[in-house]
Amino acid sequence: MTERELKLLLDANAVKQVQVHYALMAQGYMVIINNQTLQTAKRETREFKTLDTAAKLLFKMGVANFVVKLKTNLS
């Protein structure tokens, strides 16, 4: 899902769940909306270095309520 698609879903009130996950491999954060990762225009997973940058993007897009998951299951 790209930012453009997210904007369309927000306008239609079709966003059910927004999560920010810590991505262990990328050493950063990724945004998951309705069980789909936020992607760049080239359809690559959008990664954020800090939680602040992910939150700023979500606030800019109009998402004020999201869950942050920092713990990853390694087993």
N, C-alpha and C positions, 0 to 999 in steps of 0.2 A: 504494500500500500504506500503510495507516494503522498507528499504533503497536499497535493491538489485533490487527491481522492479523499484524504482525511477532511479537508475543508468541505467537500461535497456532503460527506456523511454527517459532519457537524451541522451543516445547514438543514439537513433533513432530520435531525435529532435521531440518527441511527447508530450513534456510538453507545455501546453498552458498557464496555470495560476498557480502561486504559491502565497499563502497567509499565513501570520502568524497571528493567532487570539489569543486574550487574552481569556483564559478559566477561567471564573469567579469561577466555582466550584472547579477547581484544583488549583486556585491561581497561575497560570503560563500561559505558551503559548503552542499552538499546531500548527503544520504545516499542511496546506491543499493544496494538489496538484491535479489539475483537479477535484475539488470537492470531493476528497477522503482524509481522514486524514492519516498522516504518522503514521505507526504502528511499534511496536516491533516485534521480531520474533514470539512471542506468540500471535500476533494479538490483542494486547492491544494498545490503543491510546498512542502514544509517547508524553510525556509532558516535557516541559522545564521550569526550575525555572526562568530563565531570558531571555530577548530578545537576549542578546549577545550569549548565548549558542545555541539558535535556528539559529541565523545568522551564527555562526561559522560552524555549521553542513551544512547549505545550501551552504556556500562558499566552504567548503571542497568537497562537492558533485559536484560543478561546476555551481551552481545557483547564479547568481549575481544580478538578477532582480526579486524582490518580493515585495508584498504589505503587510503592517502591519496594522491590524485593531485592535484598542485598545478599541473602544466603543462597548458595548454590548447593545442590546435592551432588556430591562427588562419588557416592557409592552406587 
